[in-house]
């Protein structure tokens, strides 16, 4: 028998029958409580499906902590079903505990409740005089009431309905009406009781009353413990904000703290996207809740605002409230400051935090990080933002695409790299073949987070809440609505019950063999057109491509440009470059060479040289040339 005292001290998850509660349960010693309401005579079935090799123990108790279903033990990895008929109307608790080897992995339990109302619950009766009807129920039920007078009359039916809290305004619940009939759908109140006082009109004859009860559709319930390892805290909205306004009203410090506290149980790490607009209060609250905090010093075109934000970030880091201080988020993508300026800001933070445990870095898209090795070289760590939907990658390929782009950045640099932003919107216009939907958002996050957990990569899903003040699909990335209610795409995102994690791309296209690069497609001499080819027998996620073209007497030139001489292969090993030429004379290049280098390599430049530098041949993984 379980020690009943535990029920007093453990947090419980309240569900309606018909809902699913997603729980995080460890193999040994972890206990979760699911509470629900049932009606006397109601048949209730709870099904708990564990993940992987987790075994479960469970029992059901009533309000007095008396066992209704005795302790039941399930087999490893098999679902556990508890069925019973409610002996009384009231609250019940299902107590679930993981069991198994102490070294076993964590698992998740999805508890689904199903009920059948007892016989005799449906009422169909004709009343000649005033009377009352009462039913003991539970929250989540809806009473479907039909009133019909036997005699036709043009005036409205005079039936007066009174619930436990007083008269019921029927106009609020009216669904359909005729001369003689009224239909209402009235939710059961929170205390589960439902009573109606019925008045008849003798001039119209007896009143026929039909009362049936249906289940209210209910979304899944997300457990109040760990839902995700990490989460991007999108807290910048106002409770009274009109979704149509262009920008949000900055919330107060107290509002920000309250919002952060409401989601703090759902993640152990938080990405705070700035420190202005009282978002520094989110940093303070997150650390007070014991979370790991990665916070952004927002960098833009306003240098005075940048300095103020940097000062605040340094202060919070010195107080031990920030674990990763990111100087700028996608500032390179927005082209608001130069690389040199960003590096100077990063270095200022590092100088100010010599004895701090906080790491200093920046966050940007995968392409910008690979294009700016000088910025990354100044960092202790960096975050990479990857959104396959913005690159029109369909959902079937999106999780693997994220992994391959992350692998490229991680292979290019020796510092720790994490995923600072990624996600999938639940609604909005299709982005090419990439379609926003709840189903796709949930699939994407389950697969990506499952891989991140398996690969031990910090990954911050964007974002905690919807941001209705943004445009297009950007408004719909949240796991929660602006009011904090979980969205359907959040259901089931529980640590230990994510995707398999087995989504890493092929790291050796073509199989074993000597590394090679091909240039299979190119325009004729003097014409515009893309270059395309493939790499084989080498890891495309640890490689980059540089072009050298020969323009007659003008010599050899590095391409696409001297400032940005990199082409990165696609996830399957193919590569292409549409804008390989930068001057009309490039179109008459009589030779084009493609060199495959290790990612992160700085190729020797060529600006009108008589030959490709010897170092390029010496350091290349492979190379190929074509003559036009």
Secondary structure, DSSP 4 states (H G I P E B T S, - for coil): ---TTHHHHS-EEE--TT-EEEEEE-SSS-EEEEEEEE-TT-EEEEEEEE-TT-EEEEEEE-TT--EEEEEEEPPTT--EEEEEE-SSSEEEEEEEEEES-TTPPPEEEEEEEEEEPPTT--EEEEESS-EEEEEE--TTEEEEEEEEESS--SSPP----EETTEE--GGGTEEEE-SSEEEEEEEPPTTSEEEEEE---GGG--EEEEEEEEEPP-PPEEPSS-SEEEEEE-----TT--TTSSSPPPPPHHHHHHHHHHHHTTEEEEEE--STTTTHHHHHHHHHTT-EEEEEE---S-HHHHHHHHHHHHHHHHTT--SEEEEEESHHHHT-S-HHHHHHHHHHHHHHTTT---EEEEEEEHHHHHH-HHHHHT-SEEEEE--GGGGT--HHHHHHHHHHHHHHHHHH-SSEEEEEEE---SSS--BTTB---HHHHHHHHHHHHHHHHHHT--EEES-SB--TTS-GGGGG--SB-TTSPBPGGGTT--TTSS--S--PPPSSTT-SSS-EEEEEE-PPTT----EEEEEESS-GGGEEEEEEEE-GGG-EEEES-SS---B---TTSEEEES----SGGGGG-SEEEEEEEETT--PPP-EEESS--HHHHHH-SEEEEEE-
